[in-house]
Amino acid sequence: MARGTTDTTVIGKGTHLKARVTGEGDLEIHGHVDGEISVTGEVTITEGGLVGASVTAKRIVVHGAVKGDLVAEEAVHLEDGARVVGDIRAARIAIAPGALLKGYVQVGAAAGERKSGARSAPKPAAKPAARASSRRGVLGLAGGRPVKRGAPAPVVPVLKKGAKGSLKKRA
């Protein structure tokens, strides 16, 4: 909840927004928001709140689910039960036990600054391209192992839902 301010906008439980939400003050999300969120205060995503948007604010507290990047000037708090798929940038980040995060994290004073230009999230390190080996019959590397030309792909048996079957070992 907001810390002592009276300018708090609440998006109710039954509300679904597809929009760009901007403003001054705090924002509390109980419903579903798709698009982009940018406010000057604190954004709180409650336990039932769903956000499919990038969120930029002074502070961000997540109890619900977010699919998008979180950028905070001060701090991002992921509480127990929070689910975030996206990158996080803030001066401070707190992740409670039971919170789920899938994405990059950038922490520090410069991380939480708002960028006026293009998005500058950290990028994963590029993997070197596999080179053709000088050994005859070897095309490249797959998972660190040589892969021979013409080798068939491994066959994995797939059982249909509800089908009973057993795998028999060939002699």
Backbone bond lengths (Angstrom), bond angles and torsions (degrees), N, CA, C in turn:
res aa  C-N    CA-C-N  psi(-1)  N-CA   C-N-CA  omega(-1)  CA-C   N-CA-C  phi
1 M - - - 1.454 - - 1.515 109.57 -
2 A 1.294 116.40 162.58 1.464 122.02 -177.69 1.519 110.93 -66.15
3 R 1.308 116.07 150.93 1.461 121.45 -176.54 1.521 111.19 -98.56
4 G 1.314 117.24 81.30 1.449 121.06 172.31 1.519 115.92 79.45
5 T 1.308 119.80 10.25 1.454 120.29 178.34 1.520 109.73 -103.29
6 T 1.320 115.99 156.16 1.452 120.42 -179.71 1.521 112.09 -101.28
7 D 1.339 118.11 -13.65 1.455 122.02 -179.04 1.522 110.46 -89.96
8 T 1.329 116.83 75.42 1.455 121.61 179.10 1.519 108.78 -117.25
9 T 1.322 116.08 123.40 1.453 121.82 176.06 1.518 107.84 -95.22
10 V 1.323 116.92 132.46 1.457 121.66 -178.56 1.525 109.33 -115.84
11 I 1.336 115.77 126.90 1.459 121.73 173.26 1.518 105.70 -100.45
12 G 1.327 115.94 113.00 1.460 122.66 -171.58 1.513 115.40 -66.92
13 K 1.335 114.16 167.62 1.454 122.53 -175.13 1.531 113.03 -60.43
14 G 1.296 119.22 -39.53 1.452 122.33 -178.02 1.518 114.20 -89.76
15 T 1.325 118.33 8.18 1.458 122.06 -174.97 1.525 111.01 -95.47
16 H 1.340 116.14 137.37 1.463 122.86 176.32 1.530 107.56 -126.23
17 L 1.328 117.01 114.46 1.463 122.18 -179.05 1.518 110.75 -110.59
18 K 1.324 116.06 135.69 1.458 122.24 168.97 1.520 105.18 -120.46
19 A 1.332 115.32 94.63 1.461 118.23 -172.26 1.512 110.75 -164.78
20 R 1.331 113.17 174.99 1.457 121.67 170.66 1.522 105.79 -101.43
21 V 1.317 116.22 113.40 1.462 121.49 -176.56 1.523 108.07 -101.92
22 T 1.350 116.49 118.73 1.458 121.38 176.98 1.517 108.70 -131.95
23 G 1.323 116.31 156.42 1.454 118.23 176.68 1.507 112.79 164.79
24 E 1.329 113.81 177.39 1.448 121.29 176.75 1.515 107.86 -104.16
25 G 1.317 115.92 149.03 1.454 119.85 -179.46 1.522 110.71 100.74
26 D 1.332 114.44 -164.14 1.453 121.58 -175.36 1.517 111.05 -101.81
27 L 1.338 115.82 160.56 1.455 122.30 -179.90 1.516 108.66 -136.64
28 E 1.328 115.50 131.23 1.460 121.49 178.40 1.524 107.41 -121.18
29 I 1.329 116.58 124.10 1.461 121.33 -174.37 1.523 109.87 -113.05
30 H 1.335 114.96 116.27 1.466 122.01 174.67 1.524 110.22 -106.32
31 G 1.329 116.47 -19.94 1.463 122.19 -176.06 1.518 112.15 -101.48
32 H 1.346 115.24 -141.30 1.467 122.46 -174.59 1.530 108.68 -123.34
33 V 1.344 116.85 127.67 1.462 121.88 179.54 1.521 109.14 -127.92
34 D 1.341 116.81 126.23 1.461 123.30 173.61 1.526 107.94 -117.35
35 G 1.319 117.08 137.69 1.464 120.24 177.83 1.505 111.83 132.65
36 E 1.328 116.09 -118.40 1.464 121.88 -178.47 1.521 108.96 -144.60
37 I 1.338 116.11 138.99 1.463 121.12 179.61 1.523 108.25 -124.58
38 S 1.342 116.52 127.84 1.458 121.47 178.20 1.522 108.30 -144.67
39 V 1.345 116.21 109.69 1.463 120.81 179.54 1.529 109.13 -132.07
40 T 1.336 115.35 162.31 1.457 120.11 -178.12 1.524 113.15 -86.44
41 G 1.310 117.85 -18.16 1.462 121.38 -177.75 1.509 112.64 -102.78
42 E 1.325 115.14 -138.63 1.458 122.74 -176.81 1.522 110.71 -100.20
43 V 1.326 116.58 138.17 1.461 122.07 173.42 1.520 107.10 -108.80
44 T 1.347 115.85 125.38 1.453 121.71 176.73 1.510 108.40 -117.80
45 I 1.313 116.55 121.78 1.463 122.25 177.07 1.522 106.06 -105.50
46 T 1.330 115.67 110.44 1.457 120.47 -173.35 1.524 111.34 -74.63
47 E 1.317 115.69 176.81 1.460 122.47 -175.49 1.526 112.95 -56.24
48 G 1.301 118.67 -38.37 1.459 121.46 179.25 1.519 113.29 -92.22
49 G 1.328 117.80 1.26 1.460 121.47 -177.11 1.516 112.41 -79.21
50 L 1.336 115.49 140.03 1.461 122.45 177.58 1.520 108.19 -125.59
51 V 1.324 116.95 127.62 1.454 121.00 -179.09 1.521 108.66 -127.50
52 G 1.335 116.02 123.86 1.451 122.58 174.05 1.508 107.68 -113.84
53 A 1.317 116.55 62.94 1.460 120.74 -172.91 1.517 109.71 -156.13
54 S 1.331 115.87 160.33 1.451 119.73 169.82 1.525 106.99 -81.51
55 V 1.324 116.13 139.09 1.466 121.47 -175.22 1.527 108.90 -120.49
56 T 1.329 115.80 127.37 1.463 121.95 176.21 1.519 107.76 -126.14
57 A 1.348 116.25 125.80 1.464 120.37 -177.86 1.528 109.05 -160.35
58 K 1.341 114.83 177.99 1.460 120.07 176.27 1.530 109.83 -72.50
59 R 1.339 115.75 -46.58 1.463 123.04 176.49 1.522 107.83 -136.22
60 I 1.346 116.47 146.25 1.462 121.52 178.02 1.524 108.15 -131.33
61 V 1.328 116.15 127.23 1.462 122.43 177.06 1.525 107.18 -120.85
62 V 1.337 116.20 124.32 1.463 120.73 -176.31 1.523 109.94 -117.92
63 H 1.331 115.01 122.31 1.466 122.59 171.34 1.531 109.44 -111.78
64 G 1.334 117.11 -22.19 1.465 123.53 -175.08 1.516 112.10 -102.86
65 A 1.347 116.47 -137.21 1.462 122.11 -174.89 1.524 111.00 -121.55
66 V 1.340 115.89 138.72 1.465 122.09 179.07 1.522 108.53 -135.18
67 K 1.332 115.54 132.01 1.466 121.17 170.49 1.517 106.02 -120.66
68 G 1.320 115.61 95.11 1.455 121.94 -176.56 1.515 109.59 159.37
69 D 1.311 116.40 172.61 1.459 121.59 -178.17 1.526 111.23 -81.92
70 L 1.333 115.62 144.83 1.463 122.33 177.45 1.527 107.97 -116.22
71 V 1.334 117.00 122.44 1.462 122.15 178.41 1.525 107.57 -127.09
72 A 1.335 116.07 119.48 1.462 120.93 -179.07 1.522 109.80 -127.08
73 E 1.329 115.92 141.01 1.464 120.65 177.05 1.521 111.06 -69.03
74 E 1.344 116.64 -40.01 1.463 120.33 -177.25 1.523 113.08 -102.57
75 A 1.348 117.17 -63.76 1.461 118.79 -172.04 1.519 112.44 -154.82
76 V 1.338 114.53 153.79 1.460 122.77 170.83 1.523 106.62 -122.35
77 H 1.338 116.08 129.33 1.463 121.88 178.38 1.520 108.49 -118.55
78 L 1.334 116.89 120.66 1.455 121.97 173.54 1.517 106.85 -103.89
79 E 1.313 115.38 111.53 1.462 121.08 -176.50 1.523 110.83 -87.34
80 D 1.320 116.95 171.84 1.458 122.56 178.83 1.530 109.82 -55.97
81 G 1.316 117.34 127.34 1.456 121.82 -179.58 1.524 113.65 93.81
82 A 1.328 118.26 -6.03 1.469 121.26 179.40 1.522 109.40 -71.79
83 R 1.338 115.72 143.28 1.461 121.85 177.36 1.522 107.74 -131.31
84 V 1.333 116.57 117.79 1.460 121.28 -177.81 1.527 109.12 -128.05
85 V 1.336 115.29 126.82 1.455 121.80 172.62 1.525 105.73 -118.94
86 G 1.317 116.13 100.64 1.458 121.55 -176.95 1.516 110.14 158.53
87 D 1.305 116.22 173.73 1.451 122.26 -178.33 1.527 110.73 -85.86
88 I 1.340 115.65 149.01 1.469 121.48 179.07 1.518 108.77 -124.31
89 R 1.355 115.87 131.16 1.460 122.17 174.80 1.517 108.04 -131.23
90 A 1.330 116.40 125.27 1.466 120.75 179.04 1.518 109.39 -165.26
91 A 1.334 115.27 163.41 1.458 120.43 176.14 1.528 110.51 -68.67
92 R 1.351 116.45 -36.32 1.469 122.02 177.09 1.514 109.23 -136.58
93 I 1.334 116.30 143.66 1.463 121.32 178.68 1.517 108.34 -135.24
94 A 1.340 115.62 131.90 1.464 121.46 176.67 1.521 108.36 -122.69
95 I 1.327 116.13 126.90 1.460 121.34 179.51 1.520 107.49 -121.71
96 A 1.329 116.07 113.95 1.453 121.57 -178.33 1.532 110.02 -79.22
97 P 1.330 116.73 153.47 1.464 119.03 174.08 1.528 109.63 -58.42
98 G 1.320 116.80 135.61 1.452 120.86 -178.38 1.520 113.32 98.12
99 A 1.328 117.44 -7.14 1.469 121.00 177.03 1.526 108.60 -88.88
100 L 1.330 115.90 148.68 1.460 121.79 -179.55 1.515 109.17 -116.46
101 L 1.330 117.04 132.80 1.459 121.89 178.34 1.512 108.66 -136.46
102 K 1.340 115.95 128.49 1.461 121.32 174.44 1.519 106.67 -128.69
103 G 1.332 116.16 102.69 1.449 120.93 -177.71 1.511 110.74 161.30
104 Y 1.312 116.54 -174.70 1.459 123.06 179.57 1.523 109.65 -90.82
105 V 1.336 114.77 150.37 1.462 121.08 178.42 1.518 108.30 -125.93
106 Q 1.327 116.02 130.27 1.463 121.48 176.00 1.520 107.23 -125.99
107 V 1.331 116.16 119.56 1.455 121.66 -176.46 1.518 109.30 -118.52
108 G 1.330 116.20 142.07 1.453 120.93 176.72 1.508 110.59 143.69
109 A 1.318 115.82 170.16 1.457 120.86 -176.83 1.523 111.58 -61.21
110 A 1.322 118.53 -41.07 1.463 121.41 -178.28 1.527 111.64 -76.88
111 A 1.321 118.35 -19.92 1.461 121.39 -176.79 1.521 111.98 -67.42
112 G 1.314 117.66 -35.47 1.452 120.67 -176.00 1.512 115.09 -86.68
113 E 1.330 117.71 -4.01 1.456 119.63 -179.37 1.517 110.45 -69.78
114 R 1.311 115.57 140.58 1.462 120.08 178.03 1.517 109.11 -75.13
115 K 1.300 114.58 134.13 1.462 120.57 179.17 1.519 108.65 -100.01
116 S 1.316 116.80 134.04 1.456 119.94 179.27 1.517 110.79 -87.72
117 G 1.320 117.81 -19.54 1.460 121.23 -178.45 1.515 111.68 -93.68
118 A 1.293 114.95 -146.92 1.465 121.46 -177.40 1.516 110.48 -70.64
119 R 1.311 114.85 159.08 1.454 122.21 179.38 1.514 109.13 -64.36
120 S 1.334 116.50 132.34 1.454 119.93 -176.64 1.523 110.92 -124.14
121 A 1.319 116.58 52.27 1.457 120.63 177.52 1.520 109.11 -71.68
122 P 1.331 117.44 150.33 1.453 119.22 179.51 1.528 110.46 -62.86
123 K 1.303 115.31 143.08 1.459 121.09 -178.39 1.519 109.08 -104.71
124 P 1.341 117.12 149.10 1.463 118.95 177.02 1.523 110.17 -69.68
125 A 1.321 115.70 153.04 1.457 119.93 179.10 1.519 108.92 -66.94
126 A 1.310 115.93 136.49 1.457 120.68 -178.93 1.519 109.58 -72.07
127 K 1.338 115.36 138.59 1.454 120.22 177.93 1.519 108.02 -85.49
128 P 1.330 117.30 137.59 1.460 118.68 178.80 1.517 110.09 -66.91
129 A 1.323 114.97 143.79 1.457 119.95 179.76 1.514 109.44 -68.97
130 A 1.337 115.09 144.49 1.459 120.15 178.58 1.523 108.54 -72.23
131 R 1.314 116.43 132.14 1.454 121.09 -179.79 1.514 109.77 -97.56
132 A 1.291 115.16 149.65 1.459 119.61 175.37 1.515 108.23 -68.47
133 S 1.300 116.04 133.88 1.446 120.77 -177.63 1.521 110.15 -81.63
134 S 1.322 115.74 154.33 1.454 119.79 177.64 1.527 110.60 -76.47
135 R 1.333 117.38 -15.27 1.461 119.89 178.59 1.515 109.37 -72.33
136 R 1.287 115.82 141.57 1.458 121.53 -177.74 1.517 110.31 -69.93
137 G 1.338 115.61 133.61 1.449 120.73 175.38 1.519 114.25 88.30
138 V 1.321 118.59 -1.01 1.454 120.55 -179.95 1.523 108.65 -105.59
139 L 1.324 116.79 124.77 1.456 121.87 -176.50 1.522 111.92 -87.93
140 G 1.302 118.15 -46.58 1.455 120.96 -176.95 1.513 110.39 -172.37
141 L 1.321 116.06 -155.49 1.457 120.96 179.97 1.513 109.83 -118.04
142 A 1.326 116.08 140.16 1.456 122.44 174.33 1.512 107.11 -131.06
143 G 1.299 116.34 108.33 1.461 119.95 -179.51 1.518 112.10 64.93
144 G 1.337 117.60 28.31 1.449 120.56 178.28 1.522 113.40 88.25
145 R 1.342 118.02 -3.90 1.468 121.49 179.51 1.521 109.90 -107.65
146 P 1.330 117.74 146.86 1.462 119.65 175.30 1.526 110.42 -67.21
147 V 1.313 116.16 142.22 1.454 121.60 176.86 1.514 107.69 -115.23
148 K 1.321 117.50 124.59 1.449 121.55 -178.43 1.514 110.26 -85.85
149 R 1.323 115.11 151.58 1.457 120.79 176.69 1.516 109.17 -68.17
150 G 1.303 114.35 143.17 1.449 119.83 174.94 1.517 113.77 76.36
151 A 1.304 117.86 -0.77 1.459 119.51 178.84 1.524 108.52 -72.26
152 P 1.330 118.37 128.59 1.455 119.76 -179.00 1.528 110.69 -70.26
153 A 1.294 114.70 154.11 1.461 120.28 177.81 1.518 109.13 -66.83
154 P 1.323 118.32 147.66 1.461 119.27 179.00 1.528 110.62 -64.41
155 V 1.323 115.37 143.66 1.451 121.40 -178.73 1.522 108.40 -99.34
156 V 1.314 115.43 125.87 1.452 121.37 179.00 1.524 107.69 -116.25
157 P 1.329 117.87 120.19 1.467 118.74 -179.53 1.523 110.70 -67.99
158 V 1.315 115.98 139.69 1.452 122.17 179.56 1.514 107.93 -120.77
159 L 1.302 115.68 125.11 1.461 120.34 177.62 1.514 108.61 -98.72
160 K 1.313 115.86 134.64 1.454 119.80 177.97 1.511 109.47 -73.43
161 K 1.329 115.30 155.28 1.448 121.21 -178.48 1.527 109.40 -60.27
162 G 1.290 116.15 128.20 1.458 121.55 178.47 1.518 113.40 87.58
163 A 1.326 117.87 -10.03 1.460 120.40 -179.55 1.516 109.24 -81.73
164 K 1.325 114.84 135.78 1.455 119.47 176.84 1.514 107.08 -100.73
165 G 1.269 116.20 131.01 1.451 119.60 -179.32 1.504 109.55 -159.78
166 S 1.305 114.46 163.75 1.459 118.56 177.55 1.514 107.65 -134.56
167 L 1.281 115.18 148.01 1.454 120.79 177.86 1.523 108.52 -90.44
168 K 1.316 115.70 128.38 1.458 120.27 179.54 1.506 108.46 -106.22
169 K 1.303 114.79 137.93 1.449 120.48 179.56 1.522 108.76 -81.86
170 R 1.311 116.06 130.53 1.472 120.32 178.58 1.514 109.64 -73.86
171 A 1.316 114.15 144.66 1.464 119.99 -179.80 1.501 112.44 -81.79
